[in-house]
Amino acid sequence: MTGYFKVLAPKRPSGVWSSGKDPDQSSSATDYGYVDFRYNKKAVVAHLDGHVEMLGVEELRDMRRWSNQASIANDPNFTVR
């Protein structure tokens, strides 16, 4: 299902996103945490400050976008415990 209401971080205690680099039409929604890369392999990302960005899968794998702890540690590969 594309555009699902729940979005999951790339690394979490219950699993990780697919290691495949390029999501495509055959990718399952669960492979990428229900993020839909439908616009030239990019997803529309809205931020709390009101700005919007188009980001690719590698940019969204950066855990500093998902976790304050990852931002504090400046660790793009942070794993939530």
Kinemage of the C-alpha trace (Angstrom):
@kinemage 1
@onewidth
@group {chain A} dominant
@subgroup {mainchain}
@vectorlist {calphas} color= white
{ca met a 1} P 0.000 0.000 0.000
{ca thr a 2} L 1.549 3.354 -0.995
{ca gly a 3} L 1.047 6.503 1.037
{ca tyr a 4} L 0.264 4.565 4.203
{ca phe a 5} L -0.454 6.679 7.323
{ca lys a 6} L 2.380 5.209 9.418
{ca val a 7} L 6.026 5.962 8.578
{ca leu a 8} L 8.838 3.969 10.182
{ca ala a 9} L 12.475 5.008 10.692
{ca pro a 10} L 15.136 3.130 8.700
{ca lys a 11} L 16.657 1.536 11.825
{ca arg a 12} L 14.541 0.505 14.776
{ca pro a 13} L 14.453 -2.343 17.289
{ca ser a 14} L 11.937 -4.304 15.197
{ca gly a 15} L 13.846 -4.126 11.898
{ca val a 16} L 15.507 -2.073 9.197
{ca trp a 17} L 14.700 -0.833 5.731
{ca ser a 18} L 15.694 -2.946 2.751
{ca ser a 19} L 19.366 -2.799 1.874
{ca gly a 20} L 18.468 -2.332 -1.789
{ca lys a 21} L 19.600 1.080 -3.004
{ca asp a 22} L 16.791 1.994 -5.371
{ca pro a 23} L 13.172 1.381 -4.425
{ca asp a 24} L 11.005 0.730 -7.448
{ca gln a 25} L 7.442 -0.234 -8.322
{ca ser a 26} L 8.081 -3.841 -7.263
{ca ser a 27} L 9.257 -2.812 -3.759
{ca ser a 28} L 6.921 -3.595 -0.906
{ca ala a 29} L 5.780 -0.610 1.173
{ca thr a 30} L 7.247 -2.294 4.263
{ca asp a 31} L 10.706 -2.455 2.624
{ca tyr a 32} L 11.113 1.285 3.184
{ca gly a 33} L 8.994 1.986 6.263
{ca tyr a 34} L 5.980 2.986 4.155
{ca val a 35} L 7.903 5.945 2.692
{ca asp a 36} L 6.900 6.239 -0.963
{ca phe a 37} L 9.703 7.313 -3.313
{ca arg a 38} L 7.300 8.048 -6.169
{ca tyr a 39} L 8.767 11.310 -7.518
{ca asn a 40} L 11.893 10.467 -9.510
{ca lys a 41} L 12.923 8.046 -6.710
{ca lys a 42} L 12.458 10.752 -4.070
{ca ala a 43} L 9.921 11.252 -1.297
{ca val a 44} L 8.275 14.505 -0.270
{ca val a 45} L 9.309 15.249 3.326
{ca ala a 46} L 7.515 17.917 5.378
{ca his a 47} L 9.277 19.362 8.425
{ca leu a 48} L 7.773 20.852 11.575
{ca asp a 49} L 9.138 24.301 10.715
{ca gly a 50} L 6.993 24.266 7.581
{ca his a 51} L 9.562 23.636 4.855
{ca val a 52} L 9.340 20.724 2.457
{ca glu a 53} L 12.138 18.785 0.756
{ca met a 54} L 12.447 16.058 -1.844
{ca leu a 55} L 14.791 13.401 -0.439
{ca gly a 56} L 16.158 10.140 -1.802
{ca val a 57} L 16.481 6.852 0.027
{ca glu a 58} L 20.124 7.406 1.067
{ca glu a 59} L 19.315 10.833 2.536
{ca leu a 60} L 16.433 9.330 4.496
{ca arg a 61} L 18.604 6.492 5.822
{ca asp a 62} L 20.485 9.135 7.864
{ca met a 63} L 19.201 8.501 11.375
{ca arg a 64} L 19.947 12.110 12.399
{ca arg a 65} L 16.714 12.981 10.575
{ca trp a 66} L 14.766 10.514 12.734
{ca ser a 67} L 16.290 10.597 16.219
{ca asn a 68} L 17.379 13.370 18.587
{ca gln a 69} L 19.867 10.917 20.104
{ca ala a 70} L 21.421 10.342 16.674
{ca ser a 71} L 21.650 14.120 16.163
{ca ile a 72} L 23.328 14.646 19.529
{ca ala a 73} L 25.808 11.847 18.802
{ca asn a 74} L 26.185 13.076 15.185
{ca asp a 75} L 25.780 9.443 14.104
{ca pro a 76} L 24.009 8.849 10.776
{ca asn a 77} L 24.058 5.078 11.455
{ca phe a 78} L 22.586 5.285 14.970
{ca thr a 79} L 20.417 2.376 16.071
{ca val a 80} L 17.490 3.066 18.402
{ca arg a 81} L 17.511 0.786 21.416
